[in-house]
């Protein structure tokens, strides 16, 4: 799939607009508000301040779809769960604050298989993404003054799994109490991808030499692939604020969901070497006209537009799953799933709006069903008596 139709000339935020953005960022950094600069969690209900301004004209607002109305409850009592990964038919779930890794069997039994002692929970930071490659489990977590990626051998049989001693494959990554990214996934090329937010350093997202504000690509051993787009660098794409969901379709096209600041959250098609504009642009840029050198009229350079954007109160996107027909994106403040058909990336449908609270991750199981983690016990939601939960439905 070519992304030339999505490439636009970026618009530099200048003057009063840029000053306002800097002030808002400074306020959020001081407050440690996290995922969405003080706007995530400021309202408990998804529909309490919903705005459809700037939304795609093709968007439907239905809140259910066949099979999605009454999900099966697979597990309850989870504590700020963050990520789901599959080892065969067995689910492995990370808990952000406790640092625990849980095994959820096909029979719904939940047991701890390990705990990352070095994971430091503060604000949004803690244990984040999991990914499985054959019989190895990879984990992304904050460890004091750095983010780190480690791996374990998965030992034993389903229902009795355990983990080997951890092996660090990448350390020294920038960290902060917010904008850590944290998603891990293996691509169709067999390489490991990791998302890393700007960790509060906005300008680093436009610095090719910095790893923050980027999507990273590495070998399973943490080395730099020879064909990475920025030479001897882990950077695969840049200009990201806080990407938290990544996935690929059957043709190998990569997608990522991203937290915006106050205006637009995004769904992006990811190109190797692509620049997605943060902090120069948030959401779809207004074309100010080409300059003589082929760049934008204000000299800001080319950025890649998102294929979808949503106001933060209806999204705050986290995990993402790509099925044969659509992309599903879990929303935190939006408390809903956004469903985007692969054959029309400008369209969008909403599932479960306000029905299950904050949604952190969505993954496709080997049998084609979809698993969703709620995230109401992370300090920003309003947990029910059995939260947090792992839900299953078949679209």
C-alpha positions in Angstrom: 0.0 0.0 0.0 1.4 3.3 -1.0 1.2 6.2 1.5 1.8 8.9 -1.1 -1.8 10.0 -0.7 -1.3 10.6 3.0 1.9 12.7 2.6 1.3 16.4 2.9 3.3 19.5 3.4 3.7 20.1 7.1 2.5 23.4 8.8 4.8 24.9 11.4 3.1 26.1 14.6 4.3 29.6 14.9 3.6 32.8 16.9 0.8 32.6 19.5 -0.1 29.0 18.5 3.4 27.7 19.2 3.6 29.8 22.4 0.3 28.3 23.7 1.5 24.8 22.9 4.7 25.3 24.8 2.8 26.7 27.8 0.4 23.7 27.8 3.3 21.3 27.6 5.1 23.0 30.4 2.0 22.9 32.6 1.5 19.2 31.9 5.2 18.4 32.5 5.1 20.1 35.9 1.9 18.4 36.9 3.1 14.9 35.8 -0.4 14.4 34.4 0.9 11.8 32.0 -0.7 10.2 29.0 -2.5 13.2 27.7 -1.1 16.4 29.3 -3.7 16.7 32.0 -6.7 16.0 29.8 -6.8 12.2 30.2 -8.8 11.3 33.3 -10.1 14.8 33.8 -13.5 13.5 32.9 -14.8 10.1 34.0 -17.4 9.6 31.3 -16.6 9.1 27.6 -19.7 11.0 26.5 -19.4 13.8 29.1 -17.6 16.2 26.8 -17.6 14.5 23.4 -16.8 16.6 20.4 -17.1 15.5 16.8 -15.5 18.6 15.3 -13.0 17.7 12.7 -14.0 14.1 12.6 -14.1 12.2 9.4 -17.3 12.7 7.5 -17.4 8.9 6.9 -17.6 8.2 10.7 -20.5 6.2 12.1 -21.4 6.7 15.8 -22.9 3.3 16.5 -21.8 1.9 19.8 -22.0 -1.8 19.0 -21.3 -4.3 16.3 -22.2 -8.0 15.7 -20.6 -10.0 18.5 -19.3 -6.9 20.3 -22.4 -6.1 22.4 -21.9 -8.6 25.3 -18.3 -9.6 25.6 -17.3 -12.6 27.6 -15.4 -11.9 30.8 -12.2 -13.9 30.8 -10.5 -12.6 33.9 -11.2 -10.1 36.7 -9.3 -8.4 39.5 -6.4 -7.4 37.4 -4.3 -4.4 38.6 -3.6 -1.7 36.0 -3.0 -4.3 33.2 -1.2 -2.9 30.2 -0.4 -5.5 27.5 -1.5 -8.9 26.2 0.8 -11.4 24.3 0.0 -14.9 23.2 2.2 -18.0 23.8 0.3 -20.6 21.8 -3.3 -20.4 23.2 -2.1 -19.0 26.5 -2.4 -15.3 27.3 0.4 -13.4 29.1 -0.6 -10.1 30.7 1.6 -7.3 32.1 0.6 -5.2 35.1 2.1 -1.7 35.0 2.4 -0.9 38.7 3.1 -4.3 40.2 5.6 -5.4 37.6 3.9 -8.8 37.5 3.5 -11.0 34.4 0.4 -13.1 34.6 -0.6 -16.3 32.8 -4.3 -16.5 31.8 -5.2 -20.0 30.6 -7.9 -21.0 28.2 -9.8 -22.1 31.3 -9.7 -18.6 32.7 -7.2 -19.5 35.5 -5.0 -16.5 36.4 -1.5 -17.1 38.0 1.7 -15.1 38.3 4.6 -16.4 36.2 7.1 -13.8 37.1 7.7 -10.3 38.4 10.2 -7.7 37.1 11.7 -6.4 40.3 13.5 -3.5 38.6 10.3 -2.1 37.1 9.7 1.3 38.7 6.1 2.5 38.8 5.7 6.3 38.8 3.0 8.2 36.9 2.6 6.3 33.6 5.9 4.5 34.0 6.2 0.9 35.0 5.9 -2.4 33.2 4.5 -1.9 29.7 4.6 -3.9 26.5 5.0 -7.7 26.1 5.8 -9.6 22.9 6.4 -13.3 22.2 8.9 -14.7 19.7 8.8 -18.5 19.6 9.5 -19.5 23.2 10.9 -16.2 24.4 9.0 -13.4 26.1 10.1 -9.7 25.6 9.2 -6.9 28.0 9.5 -3.2 28.0 9.7 -1.4 31.3 10.9 1.7 33.2 13.8 1.1 35.5 14.7 4.2 37.5 16.4 6.6 35.1 16.0 4.5 32.0 13.6 2.4 29.9 14.8 -1.1 29.3 13.9 -4.1 27.0 14.6 -7.6 28.4 13.7 -11.1 27.4 13.0 -14.4 29.1 12.9 -18.0 28.0 9.3 -19.3 28.6 9.5 -22.6 30.5 7.0 -25.3 31.2 3.6 -26.2 29.9 0.4 -24.2 29.7 -1.0 -23.7 33.2 2.4 -24.2 34.7 4.5 -21.6 32.8 7.6 -20.0 34.4 10.2 -17.6 33.2 14.0 -17.8 33.1 16.3 -15.2 34.4 15.9 -12.0 32.4 18.4 -11.0 29.7 18.7 -7.3 28.9 18.8 -6.7 25.1 18.5 -2.9 25.2 18.9 -0.4 28.0 19.7 3.3 28.5 16.5 4.4 26.7 15.2 7.8 27.8 12.4 7.7 30.4 10.0 10.0 32.2 6.9 9.7 34.3 4.8 10.2 31.1 5.1 9.7 27.3 7.0 6.5 27.6 5.3 4.8 24.6 6.1 1.2 25.7 4.6 -1.0 23.0 6.5 -4.0 21.7 5.6 -6.1 18.6 7.4 -8.4 16.2 6.8 -7.3 12.6 6.3 -9.6 9.5 10.0 -9.1 8.9 10.8 -11.0 12.1 12.3 -7.9 13.7 11.3 -6.3 17.0 9.6 -2.9 17.0 9.3 -0.7 20.1 7.5 2.6 20.6 9.1 5.4 22.6 7.3 8.7 23.3 9.1 12.0 23.6 9.5 11.4 27.4 8.7 15.1 28.0 11.4 16.4 25.7 9.3 17.7 22.8 12.2 18.7 20.5 13.8 15.3 20.7 11.0 13.9 18.4 12.6 15.9 15.6 16.2 15.0 16.4 17.3 12.0 14.3 20.1 11.2 16.8 17.7 11.0 19.8 15.7 7.8 20.4 12.8 9.5 22.2 9.7 10.4 20.1 10.4 7.5 17.8 9.4 4.0 16.7 12.4 1.8 17.0 13.4 -1.3 15.0 15.9 -3.9 16.1 16.9 -7.5 15.8 15.7 -10.0 18.4 19.0 -9.5 20.1 18.6 -5.7 20.3 21.1 -5.0 17.4 20.6 -2.4 14.6 19.4 -4.0 11.3 21.5 -3.1 8.3 18.5 -1.7 6.4 17.2 0.7 9.0 16.4 4.0 7.3 18.7 6.3 9.4 21.9 4.3 9.0 23.6 3.1 12.3 20.5 3.9 14.3 17.6 2.0 15.9 15.2 4.7 14.6 12.6 3.5 12.2 10.3 6.6 12.2 10.3 9.9 14.0 8.2 12.9 14.9 6.0 11.0 17.4 4.6 12.3 20.7 3.4 9.2 22.5 2.7 6.2 20.2 1.3 3.2 22.0 -0.2 0.8 19.5 1.4 -0.8 16.5 0.4 -3.6 14.0 0.6 -4.8 10.4 -1.9 -5.9 7.9 -1.5 -9.0 5.6 0.3 -6.9 3.0 2.9 -5.7 5.5 1.6 -2.2 5.9 2.4 -0.9 9.4 -0.1 1.2 11.5 0.4 3.1 14.8 -1.9 4.9 17.2 -0.7 8.0 18.9 -1.7 10.3 21.7 -1.9 13.9 20.6 -1.7 16.9 23.0 -5.0 18.8 23.3 -6.4 18.8 19.8 -6.0 15.5 17.8 -5.2 11.9 18.5 -4.0 10.0 15.5 -3.9 6.8 13.5 -0.9 6.7 11.2 0.4 4.6 8.4 4.1 4.1 9.2 6.8 4.5 6.5 10.4 3.6 7.1 12.2 6.9 7.7 8.9 8.8 7.9 8.5 12.0 9.9 5.1 12.4 11.6 5.5 16.0 12.6 5.4 16.3 16.4 5.9 18.9 17.9 5.7 21.0 14.7 2.3 19.5 13.7 -0.5 17.8 15.6 -3.1 16.0 13.4 -3.7 16.7 9.8 -1.6 19.7 8.7 -3.1 22.6 6.8 -1.3 23.0 3.5 0.1 26.5 3.4 1.3 26.1 -0.1 4.6 24.9 -1.6 7.8 26.9 -1.3 10.3 27.4 -4.1 12.5 24.6 -2.7 9.6 22.1 -2.8 9.0 22.3 1.0 6.2 24.0 2.8 5.5 27.7 2.4 6.8 28.3 5.9 9.9 26.1 5.5 8.8 23.5 8.0 9.5 20.5 5.6 7.4 17.4 4.7 5.5 15.5 7.3 3.2 12.5 7.0 -0.5 13.2 7.8 -2.5 10.7 9.9 -5.2 8.8 8.1 -7.6 9.3 11.0 -7.7 11.9 13.8 -10.0 12.1 16.8 -10.5 14.7 19.5 -8.8 13.5 22.8 -12.1 13.1 24.7 -13.3 10.5 22.2 -10.0 8.6 21.9 -6.8 8.8 23.9 -5.6 5.7 22.0 -3.5 3.0 23.4 -3.2 -0.6 22.1 -4.1 -1.5 18.5 -5.0 -4.8 16.7 -5.1 -5.4 12.9 -7.5 -8.1 11.7 -8.2 -9.3 8.1 -10.8 -6.5 7.7 -10.1 -3.7 10.1 -8.0 -1.9 12.7 -9.3 -1.7 16.2 -7.9 0.9 18.6 -8.4 0.8 22.4 -9.4 4.2 23.9 -8.6 5.3 27.4 -10.3 8.6 28.0 -12.6 7.9 25.1 -13.7 4.6 26.8 -14.4 2.9 23.4 -12.9 0.9 20.6 -12.5 2.7 17.3 -12.9 0.3 14.3 -11.3 1.5 11.0 -11.9 -0.6 7.9 -8.8 -1.5 6.0 -10.5 -0.8 2.6 -11.4 2.7 3.7 -9.0 4.3 6.2 -11.0 7.5 6.3 -14.0 5.7 7.8 -14.5 4.8 11.5 -17.0 3.0 13.7 -17.3 3.1 17.5 -17.8 0.1 19.8 -18.7 0.0 23.5 -18.7 3.8 24.0 -18.8 4.3 27.8 -19.8 0.7 28.5 -16.7 -0.8 30.1 -14.6 2.2 31.1 -11.0 2.9 30.0 -9.6 0.4 27.5 -5.9 -0.1 27.4 -5.1 -2.9 24.9 -6.8 -5.0 22.2 -5.3 -8.0 20.5 -6.4 -10.7 18.1 -6.3 -14.3 19.5 -5.1 -17.2 17.4 -8.7 -18.3 17.0 -9.8 -14.9 15.6 -11.5 -13.6 18.7 -10.5 -10.3 20.1 -9.2 -9.7 23.7 -9.5 -6.3 25.4 -8.0 -5.1 28.7 -9.9 -2.5 30.7 -7.8 0.0 32.6 -9.9 1.5 35.3 -7.5 0.8 38.3 -4.7 2.9 37.0 -5.6 5.9 39.1 -7.6 7.8 36.4 -10.6 5.6 36.0 -13.6 4.7 38.2 -13.1 1.0 38.9 -16.0 -1.3 39.4 -16.0 -4.2 41.9 -14.4 -6.7 39.5 -12.0 -4.3 37.6 -9.8 -4.5 35.9 -11.0 -7.1 33.5 -10.0 -9.1 30.4 -12.8 -9.2 27.9 -13.3 -11.4 24.8 -15.6 -10.9 21.8 -15.8 -12.1 18.2 -16.6 -9.4 15.6 
